């Protein structure tokens, strides 16, 4: 996924996963290089939580690749 504000998008997605009662498998935010901020968030969400997580993904930025 690509976004202009990685830390804010990262937190927004974490919040959406939590609200959907999902399970976070891996969460890493790397801000060591301010010119290349990266994040990784691996999660599982229950089927009923799909709408909130999908809406957060759309709001955060452009999805370049998604594994389902």
Gaussian input, Z-matrix of N, CA and C with variables (Angstrom, degrees):
# hf/3-21g

backbone

0 1
 N
 C     1     B1
 C     2     B2     1     A1
 N     3     B3     2     A2     1     D1
 C     4     B4     3     A3     2     D2
 C     5     B5     4     A4     3     D3
 N     6     B6     5     A5     4     D4
 C     7     B7     6     A6     5     D5
 C     8     B8     7     A7     6     D6
 N     9     B9     8     A8     7     D7
 C    10    B10     9     A9     8     D8
 C    11    B11    10    A10     9     D9
 N    12    B12    11    A11    10    D10
 C    13    B13    12    A12    11    D11
 C    14    B14    13    A13    12    D12
 N    15    B15    14    A14    13    D13
 C    16    B16    15    A15    14    D14
 C    17    B17    16    A16    15    D15
 N    18    B18    17    A17    16    D16
 C    19    B19    18    A18    17    D17
 C    20    B20    19    A19    18    D18
 N    21    B21    20    A20    19    D19
 C    22    B22    21    A21    20    D20
 C    23    B23    22    A22    21    D21
 N    24    B24    23    A23    22    D22
 C    25    B25    24    A24    23    D23
 C    26    B26    25    A25    24    D24
 N    27    B27    26    A26    25    D25
 C    28    B28    27    A27    26    D26
 C    29    B29    28    A28    27    D27
 N    30    B30    29    A29    28    D28
 C    31    B31    30    A30    29    D29
 C    32    B32    31    A31    30    D30
 N    33    B33    32    A32    31    D31
 C    34    B34    33    A33    32    D32
 C    35    B35    34    A34    33    D33
 N    36    B36    35    A35    34    D34
 C    37    B37    36    A36    35    D35
 C    38    B38    37    A37    36    D36
 N    39    B39    38    A38    37    D37
 C    40    B40    39    A39    38    D38
 C    41    B41    40    A40    39    D39
 N    42    B42    41    A41    40    D40
 C    43    B43    42    A42    41    D41
 C    44    B44    43    A43    42    D42
 N    45    B45    44    A44    43    D43
 C    46    B46    45    A45    44    D44
 C    47    B47    46    A46    45    D45
 N    48    B48    47    A47    46    D46
 C    49    B49    48    A48    47    D47
 C    50    B50    49    A49    48    D48
 N    51    B51    50    A50    49    D49
 C    52    B52    51    A51    50    D50
 C    53    B53    52    A52    51    D51
 N    54    B54    53    A53    52    D52
 C    55    B55    54    A54    53    D53
 C    56    B56    55    A55    54    D54
 N    57    B57    56    A56    55    D55
 C    58    B58    57    A57    56    D56
 C    59    B59    58    A58    57    D57
 N    60    B60    59    A59    58    D58
 C    61    B61    60    A60    59    D59
 C    62    B62    61    A61    60    D60
 N    63    B63    62    A62    61    D61
 C    64    B64    63    A63    62    D62
 C    65    B65    64    A64    63    D63
 N    66    B66    65    A65    64    D64
 C    67    B67    66    A66    65    D65
 C    68    B68    67    A67    66    D66
 N    69    B69    68    A68    67    D67
 C    70    B70    69    A69    68    D68
 C    71    B71    70    A70    69    D69
 N    72    B72    71    A71    70    D70
 C    73    B73    72    A72    71    D71
 C    74    B74    73    A73    72    D72
 N    75    B75    74    A74    73    D73
 C    76    B76    75    A75    74    D74
 C    77    B77    76    A76    75    D75
 N    78    B78    77    A77    76    D76
 C    79    B79    78    A78    77    D77
 C    80    B80    79    A79    78    D78
 N    81    B81    80    A80    79    D79
 C    82    B82    81    A81    80    D80
 C    83    B83    82    A82    81    D81
 N    84    B84    83    A83    82    D82
 C    85    B85    84    A84    83    D83
 C    86    B86    85    A85    84    D84
 N    87    B87    86    A86    85    D85
 C    88    B88    87    A87    86    D86
 C    89    B89    88    A88    87    D87
 N    90    B90    89    A89    88    D88
 C    91    B91    90    A90    89    D89
 C    92    B92    91    A91    90    D90
 N    93    B93    92    A92    91    D91
 C    94    B94    93    A93    92    D92
 C    95    B95    94    A94    93    D93
 N    96    B96    95    A95    94    D94
 C    97    B97    96    A96    95    D95
 C    98    B98    97    A97    96    D96
 N    99    B99    98    A98    97    D97
 C   100   B100    99    A99    98    D98
 C   101   B101   100   A100    99    D99
 N   102   B102   101   A101   100   D100
 C   103   B103   102   A102   101   D101
 C   104   B104   103   A103   102   D102
 N   105   B105   104   A104   103   D103
 C   106   B106   105   A105   104   D104
 C   107   B107   106   A106   105   D105
 N   108   B108   107   A107   106   D106
 C   109   B109   108   A108   107   D107
 C   110   B110   109   A109   108   D108
 N   111   B111   110   A110   109   D109
 C   112   B112   111   A111   110   D110
 C   113   B113   112   A112   111   D111
 N   114   B114   113   A113   112   D112
 C   115   B115   114   A114   113   D113
 C   116   B116   115   A115   114   D114
 N   117   B117   116   A116   115   D115
 C   118   B118   117   A117   116   D116
 C   119   B119   118   A118   117   D117
 N   120   B120   119   A119   118   D118
 C   121   B121   120   A120   119   D119
 C   122   B122   121   A121   120   D120
 N   123   B123   122   A122   121   D121
 C   124   B124   123   A123   122   D122
 C   125   B125   124   A124   123   D123
 N   126   B126   125   A125   124   D124
 C   127   B127   126   A126   125   D125
 C   128   B128   127   A127   126   D126
 N   129   B129   128   A128   127   D127
 C   130   B130   129   A129   128   D128
 C   131   B131   130   A130   129   D129
 N   132   B132   131   A131   130   D130
 C   133   B133   132   A132   131   D131
 C   134   B134   133   A133   132   D132
 N   135   B135   134   A134   133   D133
 C   136   B136   135   A135   134   D134
 C   137   B137   136   A136   135   D135
 N   138   B138   137   A137   136   D136
 C   139   B139   138   A138   137   D137
 C   140   B140   139   A139   138   D138
 N   141   B141   140   A140   139   D139
 C   142   B142   141   A141   140   D140
 C   143   B143   142   A142   141   D141
 N   144   B144   143   A143   142   D142
 C   145   B145   144   A144   143   D143
 C   146   B146   145   A145   144   D144
 N   147   B147   146   A146   145   D145
 C   148   B148   147   A147   146   D146
 C   149   B149   148   A148   147   D147
 N   150   B150   149   A149   148   D148
 C   151   B151   150   A150   149   D149
 C   152   B152   151   A151   150   D150
 N   153   B153   152   A152   151   D151
 C   154   B154   153   A153   152   D152
 C   155   B155   154   A154   153   D153
 N   156   B156   155   A155   154   D154
 C   157   B157   156   A156   155   D155
 C   158   B158   157   A157   156   D156
 N   159   B159   158   A158   157   D157
 C   160   B160   159   A159   158   D158
 C   161   B161   160   A160   159   D159
 N   162   B162   161   A161   160   D160
 C   163   B163   162   A162   161   D161
 C   164   B164   163   A163   162   D162
 N   165   B165   164   A164   163   D163
 C   166   B166   165   A165   164   D164
 C   167   B167   166   A166   165   D165
 N   168   B168   167   A167   166   D166
 C   169   B169   168   A168   167   D167
 C   170   B170   169   A169   168   D168
 N   171   B171   170   A170   169   D169
 C   172   B172   171   A171   170   D170
 C   173   B173   172   A172   171   D171
 N   174   B174   173   A173   172   D172
 C   175   B175   174   A174   173   D173
 C   176   B176   175   A175   174   D174
 N   177   B177   176   A176   175   D175
 C   178   B178   177   A177   176   D176
 C   179   B179   178   A178   177   D177
 N   180   B180   179   A179   178   D178
 C   181   B181   180   A180   179   D179
 C   182   B182   181   A181   180   D180
 N   183   B183   182   A182   181   D181
 C   184   B184   183   A183   182   D182
 C   185   B185   184   A184   183   D183
 N   186   B186   185   A185   184   D184
 C   187   B187   186   A186   185   D185
 C   188   B188   187   A187   186   D186
 N   189   B189   188   A188   187   D187
 C   190   B190   189   A189   188   D188
 C   191   B191   190   A190   189   D189
 N   192   B192   191   A191   190   D190
 C   193   B193   192   A192   191   D191
 C   194   B194   193   A193   192   D192
 N   195   B195   194   A194   193   D193
 C   196   B196   195   A195   194   D194
 C   197   B197   196   A196   195   D195
 N   198   B198   197   A197   196   D196
 C   199   B199   198   A198   197   D197
 C   200   B200   199   A199   198   D198
 N   201   B201   200   A200   199   D199
 C   202   B202   201   A201   200   D200
 C   203   B203   202   A202   201   D201

   B1=1.4291
   B2=1.5088
   B3=1.2845
   B4=1.4598
   B5=1.5261
   B6=1.3302
   B7=1.4561
   B8=1.5215
   B9=1.3031
   B10=1.4660
   B11=1.5306
   B12=1.3284
   B13=1.4666
   B14=1.5240
   B15=1.3107
   B16=1.4626
   B17=1.5329
   B18=1.3549
   B19=1.4675
   B20=1.5330
   B21=1.3177
   B22=1.4713
   B23=1.5271
   B24=1.3214
   B25=1.4570
   B26=1.5120
   B27=1.3074
   B28=1.4599
   B29=1.5311
   B30=1.3265
   B31=1.4693
   B32=1.5286
   B33=1.3285
   B34=1.4630
   B35=1.5302
   B36=1.3215
   B37=1.4628
   B38=1.5274
   B39=1.3390
   B40=1.4734
   B41=1.5278
   B42=1.3246
   B43=1.4632
   B44=1.5266
   B45=1.3366
   B46=1.4634
   B47=1.5262
   B48=1.3187
   B49=1.4667
   B50=1.5319
   B51=1.3279
   B52=1.4658
   B53=1.5235
   B54=1.3254
   B55=1.4719
   B56=1.5185
   B57=1.3348
   B58=1.4611
   B59=1.5240
   B60=1.3270
   B61=1.4716
   B62=1.5256
   B63=1.3366
   B64=1.4537
   B65=1.5197
   B66=1.3075
   B67=1.4604
   B68=1.5195
   B69=1.3295
   B70=1.4497
   B71=1.5214
   B72=1.3293
   B73=1.4580
   B74=1.5247
   B75=1.3208
   B76=1.4623
   B77=1.5245
   B78=1.3192
   B79=1.4615
   B80=1.5257
   B81=1.3311
   B82=1.4593
   B83=1.5183
   B84=1.3221
   B85=1.4563
   B86=1.5191
   B87=1.3254
   B88=1.4655
   B89=1.5260
   B90=1.3308
   B91=1.4613
   B92=1.5267
   B93=1.3259
   B94=1.4617
   B95=1.5254
   B96=1.3105
   B97=1.4599
   B98=1.5265
   B99=1.3247
   B100=1.4693
   B101=1.5289
   B102=1.3343
   B103=1.4640
   B104=1.5331
   B105=1.3423
   B106=1.4593
   B107=1.5298
   B108=1.3180
   B109=1.4619
   B110=1.5222
   B111=1.3340
   B112=1.4631
   B113=1.5213
   B114=1.3074
   B115=1.4640
   B116=1.5134
   B117=1.3122
   B118=1.4567
   B119=1.5171
   B120=1.3214
   B121=1.4543
   B122=1.5249
   B123=1.3169
   B124=1.4607
   B125=1.5169
   B126=1.3233
   B127=1.4643
   B128=1.5174
   B129=1.3133
   B130=1.4633
   B131=1.5174
   B132=1.2928
   B133=1.4576
   B134=1.5209
   B135=1.3226
   B136=1.4565
   B137=1.5347
   B138=1.3233
   B139=1.4680
   B140=1.5319
   B141=1.3115
   B142=1.4662
   B143=1.5246
   B144=1.3171
   B145=1.4556
   B146=1.5136
   B147=1.3062
   B148=1.4583
   B149=1.5285
   B150=1.3175
   B151=1.4597
   B152=1.5130
   B153=1.3218
   B154=1.4559
   B155=1.5189
   B156=1.3100
   B157=1.4628
   B158=1.5260
   B159=1.3173
   B160=1.4657
   B161=1.5287
   B162=1.3193
   B163=1.4623
   B164=1.5288
   B165=1.3232
   B166=1.4672
   B167=1.5256
   B168=1.3261
   B169=1.4660
   B170=1.5262
   B171=1.3204
   B172=1.4654
   B173=1.5264
   B174=1.3253
   B175=1.4686
   B176=1.5293
   B177=1.3113
   B178=1.4614
   B179=1.5200
   B180=1.3114
   B181=1.4590
   B182=1.5130
   B183=1.3197
   B184=1.4538
   B185=1.5182
   B186=1.3208
   B187=1.4641
   B188=1.5220
   B189=1.3205
   B190=1.4556
   B191=1.5150
   B192=1.3289
   B193=1.4533
   B194=1.5138
   B195=1.3220
   B196=1.4633
   B197=1.5132
   B198=1.3153
   B199=1.4660
   B200=1.5311
   B201=1.3195
   B202=1.4652
   B203=1.5007
   A1=108.27
   A2=116.61
   A3=121.95
   A4=109.15
   A5=116.09
   A6=121.56
   A7=109.73
   A8=117.21
   A9=121.06
   A10=111.99
   A11=117.53
   A12=122.09
   A13=108.84
   A14=116.71
   A15=121.67
   A16=112.48
   A17=119.92
   A18=118.48
   A19=113.51
   A20=117.50
   A21=120.40
   A22=110.68
   A23=117.01
   A24=120.18
   A25=111.94
   A26=116.14
   A27=122.29
   A28=110.35
   A29=115.92
   A30=119.56
   A31=111.47
   A32=117.02
   A33=120.92
   A34=110.78
   A35=116.71
   A36=119.82
   A37=111.88
   A38=116.49
   A39=119.48
   A40=110.24
   A41=117.07
   A42=121.12
   A43=111.32
   A44=117.28
   A45=120.79
   A46=111.00
   A47=117.56
   A48=121.07
   A49=109.97
   A50=116.47
   A51=120.70
   A52=111.11
   A53=117.36
   A54=121.34
   A55=111.76
   A56=117.45
   A57=121.38
   A58=111.78
   A59=115.78
   A60=122.32
   A61=111.22
   A62=114.11
   A63=120.52
   A64=110.68
   A65=114.79
   A66=121.09
   A67=108.54
   A68=116.37
   A69=121.69
   A70=109.09
   A71=116.11
   A72=121.75
   A73=111.31
   A74=117.05
   A75=122.42
   A76=107.69
   A77=116.14
   A78=120.91
   A79=108.89
   A80=115.98
   A81=120.61
   A82=109.50
   A83=115.56
   A84=122.44
   A85=107.08
   A86=117.26
   A87=122.53
   A88=108.81
   A89=116.00
   A90=121.82
   A91=111.69
   A92=117.45
   A93=120.24
   A94=112.22
   A95=117.20
   A96=121.69
   A97=107.11
   A98=116.95
   A99=121.13
   A100=112.50
   A101=118.01
   A102=121.85
   A103=112.09
   A104=115.92
   A105=120.51
   A106=109.61
   A107=116.66
   A108=121.98
   A109=107.85
   A110=115.81
   A111=120.80
   A112=110.39
   A113=115.01
   A114=120.90
   A115=108.57
   A116=114.50
   A117=120.92
   A118=107.41
   A119=116.00
   A120=121.49
   A121=107.63
   A122=115.90
   A123=122.12
   A124=107.19
   A125=116.13
   A126=119.16
   A127=111.32
   A128=114.50
   A129=123.18
   A130=106.15
   A131=115.54
   A132=119.23
   A133=109.06
   A134=116.64
   A135=118.97
   A136=109.82
   A137=117.71
   A138=120.10
   A139=113.85
   A140=117.78
   A141=120.44
   A142=112.80
   A143=117.84
   A144=120.85
   A145=113.90
   A146=117.49
   A147=121.34
   A148=113.22
   A149=117.80
   A150=121.54
   A151=113.69
   A152=117.59
   A153=121.31
   A154=112.77
   A155=116.76
   A156=121.05
   A157=109.46
   A158=118.05
   A159=121.36
   A160=110.63
   A161=117.18
   A162=120.95
   A163=110.66
   A164=117.12
   A165=120.85
   A166=110.50
   A167=117.35
   A168=120.47
   A169=110.83
   A170=116.48
   A171=120.48
   A172=111.59
   A173=116.70
   A174=120.78
   A175=112.31
   A176=117.35
   A177=121.42
   A178=112.23
   A179=117.86
   A180=118.97
   A181=112.02
   A182=115.72
   A183=122.44
   A184=110.41
   A185=116.52
   A186=121.65
   A187=108.27
   A188=116.51
   A189=121.80
   A190=111.75
   A191=116.86
   A192=122.59
   A193=107.83
   A194=116.58
   A195=120.46
   A196=109.20
   A197=116.95
   A198=122.30
   A199=107.71
   A200=117.26
   A201=119.67
   A202=111.48
   D1=148.15
   D2=179.20
   D3=-121.01
   D4=134.30
   D5=-179.91
   D6=-149.80
   D7=155.67
   D8=-179.89
   D9=-77.65
   D10=-34.89
   D11=-177.11
   D12=-117.88
   D13=88.61
   D14=-174.84
   D15=-61.55
   D16=-49.06
   D17=-178.99
   D18=-59.85
   D19=-41.05
   D20=-179.94
   D21=-67.77
   D22=-42.70
   D23=178.57
   D24=-64.99
   D25=-38.83
   D26=177.83
   D27=-60.06
   D28=-47.98
   D29=179.06
   D30=-65.02
   D31=-38.72
   D32=179.68
   D33=-62.64
   D34=-43.06
   D35=178.25
   D36=-67.60
   D37=-40.15
   D38=176.56
   D39=-59.01
   D40=-44.50
   D41=179.44
   D42=-62.12
   D43=-41.56
   D44=179.99
   D45=-64.77
   D46=-40.34
   D47=178.42
   D48=-64.72
   D49=-42.76
   D50=178.63
   D51=-62.60
   D52=-46.28
   D53=179.58
   D54=-63.58
   D55=-31.52
   D56=178.80
   D57=-81.17
   D58=1.01
   D59=-177.22
   D60=62.08
   D61=36.99
   D62=177.67
   D63=-83.45
   D64=177.85
   D65=-178.92
   D66=-121.48
   D67=123.91
   D68=178.25
   D69=-84.75
   D70=124.07
   D71=-179.46
   D72=-94.54
   D73=-36.70
   D74=-179.07
   D75=-152.84
   D76=132.56
   D77=179.27
   D78=-140.06
   D79=114.29
   D80=-179.53
   D81=-138.47
   D82=131.76
   D83=174.72
   D84=-122.83
   D85=120.64
   D86=-177.31
   D87=-113.08
   D88=108.29
   D89=-179.98
   D90=-114.85
   D91=19.17
   D92=-178.20
   D93=-63.42
   D94=-38.58
   D95=177.68
   D96=-106.57
   D97=106.17
   D98=-175.68
   D99=-63.28
   D100=-19.29
   D101=178.24
   D102=-85.13
   D103=-12.20
   D104=-176.89
   D105=-144.98
   D106=68.96
   D107=179.00
   D108=-79.16
   D109=130.97
   D110=-179.58
   D111=-130.30
   D112=158.44
   D113=176.82
   D114=-147.23
   D115=152.29
   D116=173.70
   D117=-134.68
   D118=129.49
   D119=178.92
   D120=-136.32
   D121=107.44
   D122=176.79
   D123=-103.98
   D124=129.94
   D125=-176.02
   D126=-150.33
   D127=162.47
   D128=171.21
   D129=-120.55
   D130=141.67
   D131=177.75
   D132=-130.00
   D133=146.84
   D134=177.57
   D135=-71.00
   D136=155.96
   D137=-178.44
   D138=-53.72
   D139=-35.94
   D140=-178.97
   D141=-71.66
   D142=-19.27
   D143=-178.30
   D144=-89.58
   D145=6.91
   D146=-173.95
   D147=-61.11
   D148=-45.19
   D149=-174.99
   D150=-57.79
   D151=-46.70
   D152=-178.54
   D153=-66.67
   D154=-40.47
   D155=179.87
   D156=-70.40
   D157=-41.88
   D158=178.55
   D159=-62.67
   D160=-40.37
   D161=178.65
   D162=-64.94
   D163=-40.27
   D164=178.74
   D165=-65.80
   D166=-40.99
   D167=177.53
   D168=-60.12
   D169=-43.33
   D170=-179.86
   D171=-66.72
   D172=-35.09
   D173=-177.67
   D174=-75.61
   D175=-30.52
   D176=-174.39
   D177=-74.34
   D178=-42.76
   D179=-177.68
   D180=177.37
   D181=-157.54
   D182=-177.65
   D183=-96.30
   D184=126.71
   D185=177.70
   D186=-79.97
   D187=122.41
   D188=178.66
   D189=-97.14
   D190=-30.13
   D191=-179.78
   D192=-159.05
   D193=139.25
   D194=177.48
   D195=-141.35
   D196=129.67
   D197=174.70
   D198=-95.87
   D199=130.51
   D200=-179.53
   D201=-112.98

